[in-house]
Amino acid sequence: MSADMASYFQVSVMFAILMVITALYCILVSRNLIRILIGLELMTKAVTLILAVGGYVSGRMALAQTFIITMIVIEVVVIAVA
């Protein structure tokens, strides 16, 4: 892994961790259903970012894209039902 790719990976993972922490705060503190759903959306976007970066770093981008598309479909169903 080159130094440029390693720094890209570190920055992306740190940003995703920050997004997860923000989403957890939004979910745990809020009592409003809309805000809880926004926190859930933010958390799934962070996981999507981690999957995309992991697929890029490992060289298995097709597998990562498959997981991301599946996750987006599940996310849409959850929001539509809520």
Order of alpha helices (4+ residues) and beta strands (2+ residues): alpha-alpha-alpha
